[in-house]
Amino acid sequence: MFKSLKKLSCIVLALLMTFSFISESFAHSAGGGLVWVRSPYKGHDDYILPFPSVQVDTKYFFIKGLSLGLNLYKDDAGEHELTLGIMPGSLIFDPDKTDEFALKFLNKRDISLDAYVQYVRTFNFGSFGAKVYTDVLGNADGFGIDGFYKLPIYINNFTLSPGVGINFTSEDRNKYYYGVSLAESMRSGVIAYEPDASITPFVFVEANLLTENGLTIFAAAKYSFYSDEITDSPMVGEDHGLIVSAGAMYNF
């Protein structure tokens, strides 16, 4: 698991450093944080990872946390936004990190690095968005689609943004992260399993506080309600997913 994370971290950090160097003359924020991810796999360790947090948003490109890419279209009113970006996924299965003896004989599932296209339409009553993504590292075949609604609530220097969404994940991507092949089944004794495509609702909340000294403190949480295609997997021991992150950035 840690080799995969190290490889992915190097890629993301290299991209962040490149974009940060290019954007040196633009206003931006920089800092760091921690993310905690609950593993869906039986007996598998959860993990806490540090991450750099950089905020740059220009006419042509952006960096937002671990997501970076190109602004393909953004109108002057800020109502329409079309972006092409890249960001890491959140699923990892390492057979050395599970307490379930049979699962130790399964193959490793590496983290993805997802390229995506996202469109966001902003109204006075919130934002609607849709994102299509696929793994560019070749670890997970298939694709995913997110649709979401977010409502920012502004209270002086504090912003609270609750939201809801739904995720569609293709059959091939689910097979990689939740399926058990016949070869794995024969080797481990775990029942062979081939999931279909899945639909997963989720809720999330984001919070930002801008202090008087130019420091932004941020936090976010996402709770997913797994579908039967995921929970029926003999690898999975949870019926929900949870990701929590927090950190701080200094505004230049």
C-alpha positions, 0 to 999 in steps of 0.5 A: 500500500505504502509503495503505491501511495509513495508513487502516487504522492510523487506524481501529484507533488511533481505536478503541484510543484510544476503548476506552483512554479508556473503560477508564482505571479498569481494570488494563491494559498498554500498549506497542508492537511490530513485525510482519514479514509475508512477502509471498506474491506474486512479487517483492513487498516484505515489510513491517515495521510498528510497532503499538501493543500495549494489553491490557485485559480487562473483563467487557464488552470487551477490547483485545488488541494490534490486536484489540478487541471485546466479551466476549459471554460468559465464565464465572467458571471461565474455561472458556468464552469467546465474543467479538465483535471486529475486527482487521486482516488481513495480506495486501496486494498493491501493484503498485508494490512488486513486481519482476515486470514483468507483475504491475505491471499488476494491480489493487491488493489492499487490506488487510482489517479483519475482524470476527469471532466467536470461541469458545474452550473451555479445559481443563487440557490447553490451549484449543480455539478457532474463529473466523469472520471477514469484511472490513468494509471491503468490500475482500475479499468472502467469509469465513474460518474458523480452528480452533486448539488452543493449549497454554500452558506456564508456567515461572515468569514465562515462558509459551510457548504452541505451537499448531496450526490450520487455516484455511478461506478462501472462494472469493470471498476467495481470488479477491480476493487470488489471482485474476486476472481476464480484464481483468487478464490481457489488460492484463498478460499474466498467465494468468487464474486463479480459485481455489476455496475453500482449506484451509490448515494452520498452526502458531504459537507465542507467548511472554511474559516478565514482568520484575520491573519490570512489563515484559512482553516478548512475541513470536509467530510463525505459519507457514502451509502454503499449499494448491494453490488459493493456490500455483497462482495466477500471482501467488504465489511462495511455498508458505508464509506467515510472520508474526513479531511482537515487542514490550514492554508496561508493566503498570500 
